[in-house]
Amino acid sequence: METYALFSSVITTLSFVLFIGIVAWAWSGRRRETFARAANEPFALPDDPGTSDDGAVK
């Protein structure tokens, strides 16, 4: 049982360190512009061709 507890603790610790690493990578200043551009991509799509400006279906 002691081996299982040690293995479980090691895996939990490694998972937490990996999680913190991913969060740090995502919030780093070098990624900010890329994520801002990706966040605005859905709004850059053209409007649906089957609707008019007021939303009425043609």
All heavy atoms as a GROMACS GRO file, in nm:
protein
  449
    1MET      N    1   0.082  -0.120   0.000
    1MET     CA    2   0.000   0.000   0.000
    1MET      C    3   0.086   0.126   0.000
    1MET      O    4   0.048   0.226  -0.056
    1MET     CB    5  -0.092  -0.005   0.123
    1MET     CG    6  -0.193   0.104   0.126
    1MET     SD    7  -0.312   0.076  -0.005
    1MET     CE    8  -0.420   0.210   0.022
    2GLU      N    9   0.204   0.118   0.061
    2GLU     CA   10   0.291   0.235   0.068
    2GLU      C   11   0.341   0.276  -0.070
    2GLU      O   12   0.352   0.394  -0.101
    2GLU     CB   13   0.409   0.206   0.160
    2GLU     CG   14   0.496   0.327   0.184
    2GLU     CD   15   0.608   0.297   0.282
    2GLU    OE1   16   0.584   0.223   0.380
    2GLU    OE2   17   0.718   0.347   0.259
    3THR      N   18   0.369   0.178  -0.155
    3THR     CA   19   0.415   0.207  -0.290
    3THR      C   20   0.307   0.279  -0.370
    3THR      O   21   0.335   0.375  -0.442
    3THR     CB   22   0.454   0.076  -0.362
    3THR    OG1   23   0.553   0.009  -0.285
    3THR    CG2   24   0.509   0.105  -0.499
    4TYR      N   25   0.184   0.234  -0.357
    4TYR     CA   26   0.073   0.298  -0.427
    4TYR      C   27   0.055   0.442  -0.381
    4TYR      O   28   0.033   0.531  -0.462
    4TYR     CB   29  -0.056   0.219  -0.405
    4TYR     CG   30  -0.176   0.287  -0.467
    4TYR    CD1   31  -0.196   0.282  -0.604
    4TYR    CD2   32  -0.267   0.357  -0.388
    4TYR    CE1   33  -0.305   0.345  -0.662
    4TYR    CE2   34  -0.375   0.420  -0.445
    4TYR     CZ   35  -0.394   0.414  -0.582
    4TYR     OH   36  -0.501   0.477  -0.638
    5ALA      N   37   0.065   0.468  -0.251
    5ALA     CA   38   0.050   0.603  -0.197
    5ALA      C   39   0.162   0.693  -0.249
    5ALA      O   40   0.137   0.809  -0.283
    5ALA     CB   41   0.050   0.599  -0.045
    6LEU      N   42   0.284   0.643  -0.254
    6LEU     CA   43   0.396   0.721  -0.305
    6LEU      C   44   0.376   0.751  -0.454
    6LEU      O   45   0.394   0.866  -0.498
    6LEU     CB   46   0.528   0.646  -0.283
    6LEU     CG   47   0.653   0.714  -0.339
    6LEU    CD1   48   0.676   0.847  -0.267
    6LEU    CD2   49   0.773   0.624  -0.327
    7PHE      N   50   0.338   0.651  -0.532
    7PHE     CA   51   0.315   0.669  -0.675
    7PHE      C   52   0.202   0.768  -0.699
    7PHE      O   53   0.212   0.855  -0.786
    7PHE     CB   54   0.281   0.534  -0.739
    7PHE     CG   55   0.259   0.540  -0.887
    7PHE    CD1   56   0.365   0.563  -0.973
    7PHE    CD2   57   0.132   0.523  -0.940
    7PHE    CE1   58   0.344   0.570  -1.110
    7PHE    CE2   59   0.111   0.531  -1.075
    7PHE     CZ   60   0.218   0.553  -1.161
    8SER      N   61   0.097   0.759  -0.622
    8SER     CA   62  -0.016   0.851  -0.634
    8SER      C   63   0.026   0.995  -0.603
    8SER      O   64  -0.013   1.088  -0.673
    8SER     CB   65  -0.127   0.806  -0.541
    8SER     OG   66  -0.234   0.896  -0.544
    9SER      N   67   0.106   1.013  -0.501
    9SER     CA   68   0.154   1.147  -0.465
    9SER      C   69   0.244   1.205  -0.574
    9SER      O   70   0.234   1.324  -0.606
    9SER     CB   71   0.231   1.142  -0.333
    9SER     OG   72   0.148   1.101  -0.229
   10VAL      N   73   0.330   1.123  -0.632
   10VAL     CA   74   0.419   1.170  -0.738
   10VAL      C   75   0.339   1.211  -0.861
   10VAL      O   76   0.363   1.316  -0.920
   10VAL     CB   77   0.524   1.061  -0.773
   10VAL    CG1   78   0.599   1.095  -0.900
   10VAL    CG2   79   0.621   1.042  -0.657
   11ILE      N   80   0.243   1.131  -0.900
   11ILE     CA   81   0.160   1.162  -1.017
   11ILE      C   82   0.079   1.289  -0.993
   11ILE      O   83   0.067   1.374  -1.082
   11ILE     CB   84   0.067   1.043  -1.052
   11ILE    CG1   85   0.150   0.924  -1.098
   11ILE    CG2   86  -0.036   1.081  -1.156
   11ILE    CD1   87   0.230   0.949  -1.225
   12THR      N   88   0.024   1.305  -0.873
   12THR     CA   89  -0.053   1.425  -0.841
   12THR      C   90   0.036   1.549  -0.847
   12THR      O   91  -0.003   1.652  -0.904
   12THR     CB   92  -0.117   1.412  -0.701
   12THR    OG1   93  -0.203   1.299  -0.702
   12THR    CG2   94  -0.194   1.537  -0.665
   13THR      N   95   0.155   1.539  -0.792
   13THR     CA   96   0.248   1.652  -0.794
   13THR      C   97   0.290   1.687  -0.936
   13THR      O   98   0.292   1.805  -0.973
   13THR     CB   99   0.372   1.621  -0.708
   13THR    OG1  100   0.330   1.588  -0.576
   13THR    CG2  101   0.467   1.738  -0.704
   14LEU      N  102   0.322   1.586  -1.016
   14LEU     CA  103   0.360   1.612  -1.156
   14LEU      C  104   0.245   1.673  -1.235
   14LEU      O  105   0.267   1.763  -1.318
   14LEU     CB  106   0.408   1.483  -1.222
   14LEU     CG  107   0.543   1.431  -1.175
   14LEU    CD1  108   0.573   1.296  -1.241
   14LEU    CD2  109   0.653   1.530  -1.204
   15SER      N  110   0.124   1.627  -1.211
   15SER     CA  111   0.007   1.683  -1.280
   15SER      C  112  -0.013   1.830  -1.243
   15SER      O  113  -0.044   1.913  -1.329
   15SER     CB  114  -0.118   1.604  -1.245
   15SER     OG  115  -0.106   1.471  -1.288
   16PHE      N  116   0.005   1.862  -1.116
   16PHE     CA  117  -0.010   2.000  -1.072
   16PHE      C  118   0.098   2.089  -1.133
   16PHE      O  119   0.068   2.200  -1.180
   16PHE     CB  120  -0.004   2.008  -0.920
   16PHE     CG  121  -0.023   2.147  -0.866
   16PHE    CD1  122  -0.146   2.210  -0.877
   16PHE    CD2  123   0.082   2.214  -0.807
   16PHE    CE1  124  -0.163   2.340  -0.830
   16PHE    CE2  125   0.065   2.343  -0.759
   16PHE     CZ  126  -0.058   2.406  -0.770
   17VAL      N  127   0.221   2.041  -1.139
   17VAL     CA  128   0.329   2.119  -1.200
   17VAL      C  129   0.301   2.140  -1.349
   17VAL      O  130   0.322   2.250  -1.402
   17VAL     CB  131   0.465   2.049  -1.177
   17VAL    CG1  132   0.575   2.110  -1.261
   17VAL    CG2  133   0.501   2.054  -1.028
   18LEU      N  134   0.252   2.039  -1.417
   18LEU     CA  135   0.216   2.051  -1.558
   18LEU      C  136   0.104   2.154  -1.577
   18LEU      O  137   0.110   2.237  -1.668
   18LEU     CB  138   0.173   1.916  -1.615
   18LEU     CG  139   0.130   1.915  -1.761
   18LEU    CD1  140   0.248   1.952  -1.850
   18LEU    CD2  141   0.076   1.779  -1.797
   19PHE      N  142   0.004   2.150  -1.491
   19PHE     CA  143  -0.106   2.247  -1.498
   19PHE      C  144  -0.055   2.390  -1.480
   19PHE      O  145  -0.090   2.479  -1.557
   19PHE     CB  146  -0.210   2.214  -1.391
   19PHE     CG  147  -0.317   2.317  -1.379
   19PHE    CD1  148  -0.418   2.327  -1.473
   19PHE    CD2  149  -0.317   2.407  -1.273
   19PHE    CE1  150  -0.517   2.424  -1.462
   19PHE    CE2  151  -0.415   2.504  -1.261
   19PHE     CZ  152  -0.516   2.512  -1.356
   20ILE      N  153   0.030   2.412  -1.381
   20ILE     CA  154   0.086   2.545  -1.358
   20ILE      C  155   0.170   2.589  -1.478
   20ILE      O  156   0.167   2.705  -1.519
   20ILE     CB  157   0.171   2.546  -1.228
   20ILE    CG1  158   0.081   2.521  -1.107
   20ILE    CG2  159   0.247   2.675  -1.212
   20ILE    CD1  160  -0.028   2.625  -1.087
   21GLY      N  161   0.243   2.496  -1.539
   21GLY     CA  162   0.321   2.529  -1.658
   21GLY      C  163   0.234   2.571  -1.775
   21GLY      O  164   0.266   2.667  -1.847
   22ILE      N  165   0.122   2.503  -1.795
   22ILE     CA  166   0.031   2.539  -1.904
   22ILE      C  167  -0.031   2.675  -1.878
   22ILE      O  168  -0.043   2.757  -1.970
   22ILE     CB  169  -0.077   2.430  -1.922
   22ILE    CG1  170  -0.013   2.303  -1.978
   22ILE    CG2  171  -0.189   2.478  -2.012
   22ILE    CD1  172  -0.105   2.184  -1.980
   23VAL      N  173  -0.071   2.702  -1.755
   23VAL     CA  174  -0.128   2.832  -1.721
   23VAL      C  175  -0.026   2.943  -1.742
   23VAL      O  176  -0.056   3.048  -1.800
   23VAL     CB  177  -0.182   2.833  -1.576
   23VAL    CG1  178  -0.216   2.973  -1.530
   23VAL    CG2  179  -0.303   2.742  -1.565
   24ALA      N  180   0.098   2.920  -1.700
   24ALA     CA  181   0.204   3.020  -1.719
   24ALA      C  182   0.230   3.044  -1.867
   24ALA      O  183   0.249   3.158  -1.911
   24ALA     CB  184   0.332   2.976  -1.648
   25TRP      N  185   0.228   2.938  -1.947
   25TRP     CA  186   0.249   2.953  -2.091
   25TRP      C  187   0.136   3.034  -2.154
   25TRP      O  188   0.159   3.122  -2.237
   25TRP     CB  189   0.257   2.814  -2.156
   25TRP     CG  190   0.253   2.817  -2.304
   25TRP    CD1  191   0.356   2.846  -2.389
   25TRP    CD2  192   0.140   2.790  -2.388
   25TRP    NE1  193   0.313   2.838  -2.519
   25TRP    CE2  194   0.181   2.804  -2.521
   25TRP    CE3  195   0.009   2.755  -2.361
   25TRP    CZ2  196   0.095   2.784  -2.628
   25TRP    CZ3  197  -0.076   2.736  -2.468
   25TRP    CH2  198  -0.033   2.750  -2.599
   26ALA      N  199   0.013   3.005  -2.114
   26ALA     CA  200  -0.103   3.074  -2.173
   26ALA      C  201  -0.106   3.221  -2.134
   26ALA      O  202  -0.152   3.304  -2.212
   26ALA     CB  203  -0.232   3.005  -2.129
   27TRP      N  204  -0.061   3.256  -2.016
   27TRP     CA  205  -0.066   3.394  -1.969
   27TRP      C  206   0.063   3.472  -1.998
   27TRP      O  207   0.074   3.588  -1.961
   27TRP     CB  208  -0.095   3.398  -1.820
   27TRP     CG  209  -0.240   3.374  -1.792
   27TRP    CD1  210  -0.301   3.255  -1.777
   27TRP    CD2  211  -0.342   3.474  -1.779
   27TRP    NE1  212  -0.435   3.273  -1.755
   27TRP    CE2  213  -0.462   3.407  -1.755
   27TRP    CE3  214  -0.341   3.614  -1.785
   27TRP    CZ2  215  -0.582   3.475  -1.737
   27TRP    CZ3  216  -0.460   3.679  -1.766
   27TRP    CH2  217  -0.579   3.610  -1.743
   28SER      N  218   0.160   3.408  -2.064
   28SER     CA  219   0.285   3.478  -2.091
   28SER      C  220   0.263   3.591  -2.191
   28SER      O  221   0.173   3.587  -2.275
   28SER     CB  222   0.390   3.381  -2.145
   28SER     OG  223   0.358   3.338  -2.275
   29GLY      N  224   0.343   3.694  -2.182
   29GLY     CA  225   0.330   3.810  -2.269
   29GLY      C  226   0.353   3.778  -2.416
   29GLY      O  227   0.297   3.843  -2.504
   30ARG      N  228   0.435   3.680  -2.442
   30ARG     CA  229   0.464   3.644  -2.582
   30ARG      C  230   0.342   3.586  -2.652
   30ARG      O  231   0.331   3.594  -2.774
   30ARG     CB  232   0.578   3.543  -2.589
   30ARG     CG  233   0.710   3.599  -2.541
   30ARG     CD  234   0.819   3.498  -2.557
   30ARG     NE  235   0.786   3.379  -2.480
   30ARG     CZ  236   0.864   3.273  -2.471
   30ARG    NH1  237   0.978   3.270  -2.534
   30ARG    NH2  238   0.828   3.169  -2.399
   31ARG      N  239   0.249   3.526  -2.580
   31ARG     CA  240   0.132   3.463  -2.640
   31ARG      C  241   0.012   3.556  -2.647
   31ARG      O  242  -0.087   3.525  -2.710
   31ARG     CB  243   0.092   3.339  -2.559
   31ARG     CG  244   0.202   3.237  -2.542
   31ARG     CD  245   0.242   3.170  -2.668
   31ARG     NE  246   0.128   3.107  -2.730
   31ARG     CZ  247   0.127   3.063  -2.855
   31ARG    NH1  248   0.233   3.074  -2.929
   31ARG    NH2  249   0.019   3.008  -2.906
   32ARG      N  250   0.018   3.670  -2.582
   32ARG     CA  251  -0.098   3.759  -2.570
   32ARG      C  252  -0.152   3.802  -2.707
   32ARG      O  253  -0.271   3.797  -2.732
   32ARG     CB  254  -0.060   3.882  -2.486
   32ARG     CG  255  -0.179   3.974  -2.466
   32ARG     CD  256  -0.153   4.069  -2.355
   32ARG     NE  257  -0.138   3.986  -2.234
   32ARG     CZ  258  -0.081   4.026  -2.122
   32ARG    NH1  259  -0.032   4.146  -2.114
   32ARG    NH2  260  -0.072   3.947  -2.019
   33GLU      N  261  -0.066   3.843  -2.798
   33GLU     CA  262  -0.111   3.890  -2.929
   33GLU      C  263  -0.176   3.776  -3.009
   33GLU      O  264  -0.280   3.795  -3.072
   33GLU     CB  265   0.007   3.947  -3.008
   33GLU     CG  266  -0.033   4.002  -3.143
   33GLU     CD  267   0.086   4.055  -3.221
   33GLU    OE1  268   0.189   4.088  -3.161
   33GLU    OE2  269   0.074   4.062  -3.345
   34THR      N  270  -0.117   3.658  -3.002
   34THR     CA  271  -0.172   3.545  -3.075
   34THR      C  272  -0.310   3.508  -3.022
   34THR      O  273  -0.403   3.483  -3.100
   34THR     CB  274  -0.078   3.423  -3.061
   34THR    OG1  275   0.051   3.460  -3.108
   34THR    CG2  276  -0.130   3.305  -3.140
   35PHE      N  277  -0.326   3.505  -2.891
   35PHE     CA  278  -0.456   3.471  -2.833
   35PHE      C  279  -0.558   3.581  -2.858
   35PHE      O  280  -0.676   3.552  -2.880
   35PHE     CB  281  -0.443   3.444  -2.684
   35PHE     CG  282  -0.380   3.311  -2.653
   35PHE    CD1  283  -0.287   3.298  -2.552
   35PHE    CD2  284  -0.414   3.197  -2.724
   35PHE    CE1  285  -0.229   3.176  -2.523
   35PHE    CE2  286  -0.358   3.074  -2.696
   35PHE     CZ  287  -0.265   3.064  -2.596
   36ALA      N  288  -0.517   3.708  -2.858
   36ALA     CA  289  -0.610   3.816  -2.886
   36ALA      C  290  -0.660   3.807  -3.031
   36ALA      O  291  -0.778   3.828  -3.059
   36ALA     CB  292  -0.543   3.951  -2.862
   37ARG      N  293  -0.570   3.775  -3.122
   37ARG     CA  294  -0.608   3.759  -3.262
   37ARG      C  295  -0.704   3.641  -3.278
   37ARG      O  296  -0.804   3.649  -3.350
   37ARG     CB  297  -0.483   3.738  -3.347
   37ARG     CG  298  -0.501   3.774  -3.491
   37ARG     CD  299  -0.374   3.770  -3.575
   37ARG     NE  300  -0.251   3.795  -3.502
   37ARG     CZ  301  -0.151   3.706  -3.487
   37ARG    NH1  302  -0.160   3.588  -3.542
   37ARG    NH2  303  -0.042   3.738  -3.421
   38ALA      N  304  -0.675   3.530  -3.211
   38ALA     CA  305  -0.761   3.412  -3.220
   38ALA      C  306  -0.898   3.438  -3.157
   38ALA      O  307  -1.000   3.387  -3.206
   38ALA     CB  308  -0.695   3.294  -3.150
   39ALA      N  309  -0.903   3.518  -3.052
   39ALA     CA  310  -1.031   3.549  -2.987
   39ALA      C  311  -1.120   3.633  -3.077
   39ALA      O  312  -1.243   3.626  -3.067
   39ALA     CB  313  -1.006   3.622  -2.856
   40ASN      N  314  -1.064   3.712  -3.166
   40ASN     CA  315  -1.143   3.800  -3.252
   40ASN      C  316  -1.173   3.739  -3.389
   40ASN      O  317  -1.247   3.799  -3.467
   40ASN     CB  318  -1.072   3.934  -3.270
   40ASN     CG  319  -1.078   4.016  -3.144
   40ASN    OD1  320  -1.182   4.024  -3.081
   40ASN    ND2  321  -0.967   4.077  -3.108
   41GLU      N  322  -1.118   3.623  -3.420
   41GLU     CA  323  -1.141   3.561  -3.551
   41GLU      C  324  -1.288   3.534  -3.582
   41GLU      O  325  -1.331   3.555  -3.695
   41GLU     CB  326  -1.059   3.433  -3.564
   41GLU     CG  327  -0.914   3.459  -3.599
   41GLU     CD  328  -0.838   3.330  -3.622
   41GLU    OE1  329  -0.900   3.222  -3.629
   41GLU    OE2  330  -0.716   3.339  -3.632
   42PRO      N  331  -1.369   3.487  -3.489
   42PRO     CA  332  -1.510   3.462  -3.524
   42PRO      C  333  -1.584   3.589  -3.568
   42PRO      O  334  -1.678   3.581  -3.646
   42PRO     CB  335  -1.571   3.407  -3.395
   42PRO     CG  336  -1.456   3.352  -3.319
   42PRO     CD  337  -1.339   3.439  -3.354
   43PHE      N  338  -1.542   3.703  -3.519
   43PHE     CA  339  -1.608   3.828  -3.555
   43PHE      C  340  -1.562   3.882  -3.690
   43PHE      O  341  -1.623   3.973  -3.744
   43PHE     CB  342  -1.585   3.933  -3.446
   43PHE     CG  343  -1.632   3.886  -3.311
   43PHE    CD1  344  -1.541   3.857  -3.211
   43PHE    CD2  345  -1.767   3.868  -3.286
   43PHE    CE1  346  -1.584   3.813  -3.087
   43PHE    CE2  347  -1.811   3.823  -3.162
   43PHE     CZ  348  -1.719   3.795  -3.064
   44ALA      N  349  -1.457   3.827  -3.745
   44ALA     CA  350  -1.404   3.872  -3.873
   44ALA      C  351  -1.469   3.798  -3.990
   44ALA      O  352  -1.443   3.831  -4.105
   44ALA     CB  353  -1.253   3.852  -3.878
   45LEU      N  354  -1.553   3.700  -3.962
   45LEU     CA  355  -1.617   3.624  -4.068
   45LEU      C  356  -1.723   3.710  -4.137
   45LEU      O  357  -1.785   3.796  -4.074
   45LEU     CB  358  -1.684   3.499  -4.011
   45LEU     CG  359  -1.589   3.396  -3.950
   45LEU    CD1  360  -1.670   3.283  -3.885
   45LEU    CD2  361  -1.498   3.339  -4.056
   46PRO      N  362  -1.744   3.688  -4.267
   46PRO     CA  363  -1.848   3.764  -4.336
   46PRO      C  364  -1.987   3.724  -4.285
   46PRO      O  365  -2.006   3.614  -4.233
   46PRO     CB  366  -1.830   3.726  -4.482
   46PRO     CG  367  -1.761   3.595  -4.479
   46PRO     CD  368  -1.676   3.595  -4.354
   47ASP      N  369  -2.082   3.812  -4.303
   47ASP     CA  370  -2.220   3.782  -4.263
   47ASP      C  371  -2.276   3.670  -4.348
   47ASP      O  372  -2.231   3.644  -4.458
   47ASP     CB  373  -2.307   3.907  -4.277
   47ASP     CG  374  -2.270   4.014  -4.176
   47ASP    OD1  375  -2.214   3.977  -4.071
   47ASP    OD2  376  -2.295   4.131  -4.204
   48ASP      N  377  -2.378   3.605  -4.298
   48ASP     CA  378  -2.444   3.499  -4.373
   48ASP      C  379  -2.505   3.558  -4.500
   48ASP      O  380  -2.572   3.661  -4.495
   48ASP     CB  381  -2.554   3.434  -4.291
   48ASP     CG  382  -2.497   3.353  -4.175
   48ASP    OD1  383  -2.380   3.311  -4.185
   48ASP    OD2  384  -2.570   3.332  -4.077
   49PRO      N  385  -2.486   3.494  -4.615
   49PRO     CA  386  -2.539   3.548  -4.739
   49PRO      C  387  -2.692   3.542  -4.748
   49PRO      O  388  -2.753   3.611  -4.827
   49PRO     CB  389  -2.476   3.461  -4.847
   49PRO     CG  390  -2.440   3.333  -4.778
   49PRO     CD  391  -2.410   3.372  -4.636
   50GLY      N  392  -2.757   3.460  -4.663
   50GLY     CA  393  -2.901   3.444  -4.672
   50GLY      C  394  -2.979   3.542  -4.589
   50GLY      O  395  -3.100   3.535  -4.580
   51THR      N  396  -2.914   3.640  -4.523
   51THR     CA  397  -2.986   3.736  -4.441
   51THR      C  398  -2.947   3.877  -4.481
   51THR      O  399  -2.842   3.903  -4.535
   51THR     CB  400  -2.954   3.717  -4.292
   51THR    OG1  401  -2.814   3.734  -4.272
   51THR    CG2  402  -2.994   3.579  -4.243
   52SER      N  403  -3.038   3.969  -4.454
   52SER     CA  404  -3.008   4.111  -4.480
   52SER      C  405  -2.949   4.173  -4.355
   52SER      O  406  -2.932   4.108  -4.253
   52SER     CB  407  -3.137   4.184  -4.521
   52SER     OG  408  -3.228   4.180  -4.415
   53ASP      N  409  -2.918   4.304  -4.361
   53ASP     CA  410  -2.856   4.372  -4.249
   53ASP      C  411  -2.945   4.375  -4.126
   53ASP      O  412  -2.896   4.378  -4.012
   53ASP     CB  413  -2.819   4.515  -4.288
   53ASP     CG  414  -2.702   4.518  -4.385
   53ASP    OD1  415  -2.628   4.416  -4.391
   53ASP    OD2  416  -2.686   4.618  -4.455
   54ASP      N  417  -3.077   4.373  -4.145
   54ASP     CA  418  -3.167   4.378  -4.028
   54ASP      C  419  -3.201   4.239  -3.975
   54ASP      O  420  -3.278   4.225  -3.882
   54ASP     CB  421  -3.295   4.454  -4.062
   54ASP     CG  422  -3.373   4.388  -4.174
   54ASP    OD1  423  -3.328   4.284  -4.228
   54ASP    OD2  424  -3.481   4.440  -4.208
   55GLY      N  425  -3.142   4.133  -4.033
   55GLY     CA  426  -3.162   3.998  -3.984
   55GLY      C  427  -3.274   3.923  -4.050
   55GLY      O  428  -3.297   3.807  -4.021
   56ALA      N  429  -3.348   3.990  -4.141
   56ALA     CA  430  -3.459   3.924  -4.210
   56ALA      C  431  -3.404   3.828  -4.315
   56ALA      O  432  -3.306   3.856  -4.382
   56ALA     CB  433  -3.550   4.027  -4.275
   57VAL      N  434  -3.468   3.715  -4.329
   57VAL     CA  435  -3.426   3.616  -4.428
   57VAL      C  436  -3.472   3.662  -4.565
   57VAL      O  437  -3.586   3.703  -4.583
   57VAL     CB  438  -3.486   3.477  -4.394
   57VAL    CG1  439  -3.449   3.377  -4.500
   57VAL    CG2  440  -3.437   3.431  -4.258
   58LYS      N  441  -3.384   3.652  -4.661
   58LYS     CA  442  -3.416   3.693  -4.798
   58LYS      C  443  -3.494   3.587  -4.870
   58LYS      O  444  -3.478   3.473  -4.855
   58LYS     CB  445  -3.289   3.727  -4.877
   58LYS     CG  446  -3.220   3.847  -4.827
   58LYS     CD  447  -3.100   3.873  -4.914
   58LYS     CE  448  -3.024   3.994  -4.863
   58LYS     NZ  449  -2.907   4.022  -4.940
   0.00000   0.00000   0.00000
